[in-house]
Amino acid sequence: NMDSTSKSKPPPWCGTGSYEWTSGDIYQGSWREGMMDGRGKKTWTTGDVYEGDYLKNKKHGQGTFIYKTGQVYEGAWQNGVKEGIGKYTLADGTVHHEGVFANGLAVTVAVNPISTAPPATSKLVPRDKTPRQKFQADKPTGVQWK
């Protein structure tokens, strides 16, 4: 005997598709069990863009984060933060740091130090916890989620 809650839940999103949050943020890419998982691209309404690997809704693997300010981080991610070998480039193209990052921060000496810390906009945007609005599968599956 199934309880009523299991009938009302949509099946877990799997495969490739796009999703738009109520905030306007958009993710296009791979899904597994209703989570961003695999290769994908997320665009925030702030102007920030991440393209790369995801694991269970977190940036994980190799990816590129382009900040609205024009600064770019290319490299390794673990559990949603910069972790491993990466490169941080300023908006003018100057490489600010290339080397090891840990817990989101550069841990080796910067190649071209700048006098001020990166602006607050360069911090990672927390995951949007807004209830899901719509999901569009790239290929028809016969199932629609509303």
NUZAMAR-331231 format. One record per residue: x, y, z of N, C-alpha, C in turn; residue in three letters. Coordinates in steps of 0.1 Angstrom, whole numbers, padded with zeros to 4 digits, always signed. Layout:
NUZAMAR-331231
XYZXYZXYZALA...
This chain:
NUZAMAR-331231
+0008-0012+0000+0000+0000+0000+0009+0012+0000ASN+0008+0021-0011+0016+0033-0012+0010+0044-0004MET+0018+0052+0003+0012+0064+0010+0010+0075-0001ASP+0002+0085+0003-0002+0095-0007+0009+0104-0011SER+0019+0105-0002+0030+0114-0006+0039+0109-0017THR+0040+0096-0018+0048+0090-0029+0042+0092-0042SER+0029+0093-0043+0022+0095-0056+0023+0109-0061LYS+0024+0119-0052+0025+0133-0056+0039+0138-0060SER+0049+0130-0056+0063+0134-0060+0066+0131-0074LYS+0073+0141-0081+0077+0137-0095+0088+0127-0095PRO+0089+0119-0106+0100+0110-0106+0114+0117-0106PRO+0124+0111-0101+0137+0118-0100+0142+0122-0114PRO+0146+0135-0116+0151+0139-0129+0164+0132-0132TRP+0165+0126-0144+0176+0119-0149+0179+0123-0163CYS+0191+0123-0167+0195+0126-0181+0199+0140-0183GLY+0196+0146-0194+0201+0159-0198+0188+0168-0199THR+0189+0180-0192+0178+0189-0193+0182+0203-0187GLY+0172+0212-0187+0175+0225-0181+0164+0228-0170SER+0168+0236-0161+0160+0240-0150+0161+0255-0147TYR+0150+0261-0144+0151+0275-0141+0145+0277-0127GLU+0152+0284-0118+0147+0287-0104+0139+0299-0105TRP+0131+0301-0095+0122+0313-0094+0130+0326-0095THR+0143+0325-0090+0152+0337-0090+0156+0340-0105SER+0154+0331-0114+0159+0333-0128+0172+0326-0131GLY+0178+0321-0121+0191+0313-0123+0187+0301-0132ASP+0196+0297-0141+0193+0286-0150+0205+0276-0150ILE+0201+0263-0150+0211+0252-0151+0207+0244-0163TYR+0217+0241-0172+0216+0233-0183+0226+0222-0183GLN+0222+0209-0183+0232+0199-0183+0227+0186-0177GLY+0236+0178-0172+0233+0164-0167+0226+0164-0153SER+0217+0155-0152+0210+0153-0139+0210+0139-0135TRP+0211+0136-0122+0210+0122-0117+0202+0123-0104ARG+0192+0115-0103+0183+0115-0091+0179+0129-0086GLU+0175+0137-0096+0170+0150-0093+0181+0161-0089GLY+0193+0157-0091+0204+0167-0087+0213+0170-0099MET+0219+0182-0099+0229+0185-0109+0240+0175-0107MET+0244+0167-0118+0254+0157-0116+0259+0154-0130ASP+0272+0156-0132+0278+0154-0145+0282+0168-0150GLY+0282+0169-0163+0287+0181-0170+0275+0191-0171ARG+0277+0204-0168+0266+0213-0169+0271+0228-0168GLY+0261+0236-0171+0264+0251-0170+0253+0257-0162LYS+0257+0266-0153+0247+0273-0145+0250+0288-0147LYS+0239+0295-0149+0240+0310-0151+0232+0316-0141THR+0238+0325-0133+0231+0332-0122+0226+0345-0128TRP+0215+0351-0122+0210+0364-0127+0219+0375-0123THR+0229+0372-0114+0239+0382-0111+0249+0384-0122THR+0249+0375-0132+0259+0376-0143+0270+0366-0142GLY+0271+0359-0130+0281+0349-0129+0277+0336-0137ASP+0287+0329-0142+0285+0317-0150+0295+0306-0146VAL+0291+0294-0143+0300+0282-0141+0297+0272-0151TYR+0307+0267-0157+0306+0256-0167+0316+0245-0163GLU+0311+0233-0161+0320+0223-0157+0313+0211-0151GLY+0320+0204-0142+0316+0192-0136+0308+0194-0123ASP+0297+0187-0121+0289+0187-0109+0288+0173-0103TYR+0287+0173-0090+0284+0160-0083+0274+0163-0072LEU+0263+0158-0072+0252+0159-0062+0250+0174-0059LYS+0248+0182-0069+0245+0197-0068+0256+0206-0065ASN+0268+0200-0064+0280+0208-0060+0290+0208-0072LYS+0297+0219-0074+0308+0220-0083+0318+0210-0079LYS+0322+0200-0087+0331+0190-0083+0338+0184-0095HIS+0351+0185-0096+0359+0181-0108+0365+0193-0114GLY+0365+0193-0127+0371+0205-0135+0360+0214-0139GLN+0363+0227-0138+0353+0237-0142+0358+0251-0143GLY+0351+0260-0150+0354+0274-0151+0343+0282-0146THR+0347+0291-0137+0337+0301-0131+0341+0315-0136PHE+0331+0321-0144+0334+0334-0149+0325+0344-0140ILE+0332+0353-0133+0325+0362-0125+0320+0374-0133TYR+0309+0380-0129+0303+0391-0136+0313+0403-0138LYS+0323+0403-0129+0333+0413-0129+0344+0411-0140THR+0343+0399-0147+0352+0395-0157+0364+0387-0153GLY+0365+0385-0139+0375+0376-0134+0371+0362-0137GLN+0381+0353-0139+0379+0339-0142+0387+0330-0134VAL+0381+0319-0129+0388+0308-0122+0386+0296-0131TYR+0397+0290-0135+0397+0277-0142+0405+0267-0135GLU+0399+0255-0132+0406+0245-0125+0398+0235-0117GLY+0404+0230-0107+0397+0219-0099+0388+0224-0088ALA+0377+0217-0086+0367+0219-0076+0365+0207-0068TRP+0362+0208-0055+0357+0197-0047+0347+0202-0037GLN+0335+0195-0037+0324+0199-0028+0320+0214-0029ASN+0321+0219-0041+0316+0233-0043+0326+0244-0041GLY+0338+0241-0037+0348+0251-0036+0361+0248-0044VAL+0369+0259-0047+0381+0257-0054+0390+0248-0046LYS+0395+0238-0052+0404+0228-0044+0412+0221-0055GLU+0426+0223-0053+0435+0216-0063+0442+0226-0072GLY+0446+0222-0083+0453+0231-0092+0443+0240-0100ILE+0446+0253-0100+0437+0262-0108+0444+0275-0111GLY+0437+0283-0119+0443+0296-0124+0432+0306-0122LYS+0435+0317-0116+0426+0329-0113+0431+0340-0121TYR+0423+0345-0131+0427+0355-0140+0419+0368-0138THR+0425+0379-0137+0418+0392-0135+0411+0396-0148LEU+0401+0406-0147+0393+0410-0159+0402+0415-0170ALA+0414+0420-0167+0422+0426-0178+0431+0415-0185ASP+0429+0402-0180+0437+0391-0186+0449+0388-0178GLY+0453+0396-0168+0465+0393-0160+0462+0381-0151THR+0472+0371-0151+0470+0360-0142+0474+0364-0128VAL+0464+0364-0119+0466+0368-0105+0472+0356-0098HIS+0467+0344-0100+0473+0333-0092+0472+0320-0101HIS+0482+0313-0101+0482+0300-0108+0489+0290-0099GLU+0482+0280-0095+0488+0270-0086+0478+0263-0077GLY+0481+0261-0065+0472+0253-0056+0462+0261-0049VAL+0450+0256-0049+0439+0263-0041+0434+0252-0031PHE+0431+0257-0019+0425+0248-0009+0413+0255-0002ALA+0402+0248-0001+0390+0253+0006+0386+0267+0000ASN+0388+0268-0013+0384+0280-0020+0394+0292-0021GLY+0405+0290-0014+0416+0300-0013+0429+0296-0020LEU+0436+0306-0025+0449+0303-0030+0459+0300-0019ALA+0467+0289-0020+0476+0286-0009+0491+0287-0013VAL+0493+0290-0025+0507+0293-0029+0508+0308-0033THR+0520+0313-0034+0522+0327-0036+0516+0331-0050VAL+0509+0343-0049+0502+0348-0061+0513+0352-0072ALA+0510+0349-0084+0519+0353-0095+0519+0368-0097VAL+0508+0375-0097+0507+0389-0098+0498+0394-0087ASN+0503+0396-0075+0494+0401-0064+0487+0414-0067PRO+0475+0415-0062+0468+0428-0064+0467+0434-0050ILE+0466+0448-0049+0467+0454-0037+0455+0452-0028SER+0443+0450-0034+0431+0447-0027+0426+0433-0029THR+0418+0428-0020+0412+0415-0021+0402+0415-0032ALA+0400+0404-0039+0389+0403-0049+0376+0408-0043PRO+0368+0415-0051+0355+0420-0046+0346+0409-0041PRO+0337+0413-0032+0328+0404-0026+0320+0395-0036ALA+0318+0401-0048+0311+0394-0059+0319+0381-0063THR+0331+0380-0060+0339+0369-0064+0337+0357-0055SER+0330+0359-0044+0327+0347-0036+0317+0338-0043LYS+0317+0325-0039+0308+0316-0045+0294+0319-0040LEU+0284+0318-0050+0270+0321-0046+0264+0308-0040VAL+0258+0310-0028+0252+0297-0022+0242+0291-0031PRO+0240+0279-0030+0230+0272-0038+0216+0277-0035ARG+0209+0280-0046+0195+0285-0045+0186+0274-0039ASP+0180+0277-0028+0172+0267-0021+0157+0270-0025LYS+0154+0278-0034+0141+0281-0039+0134+0268-0044THR+0122+0266-0041+0115+0254-0046+0116+0253-0062PRO+0118+0242-0067+0119+0240-0081+0106+0245-0088ARG+0108+0252-0099+0096+0257-0107+0093+0249-0119GLN+0103+0247-0128+0101+0239-0140+0113+0232-0144LYS+0111+0221-0151+0122+0213-0156+0118+0209-0171PHE+0128+0212-0180+0125+0209-0194+0135+0198-0198GLN+0131+0187-0202+0140+0177-0207+0144+0180-0221ALA+0157+0178-0225+0161+0181-0238+0154+0171-0248ASP+0152+0159-0244+0145+0149-0253+0132+0145-0246LYS+0121+0144-0255+0108+0140-0249+0109+0126-0242PRO+0104+0126-0230+0104+0114-0222+0090+0109-0219THR+0080+0116-0223+0067+0113-0220+0062+0117-0206GLY+0071+0123-0199+0068+0127-0185+0071+0142-0185VAL+0062+0150-0179+0064+0164-0177+0062+0167-0162GLN+0071+0176-0158+0071+0181-0144+0066+0195-0144TRP+0057+0198-0135+0052+0212-0134+0055+0217-0120LYS
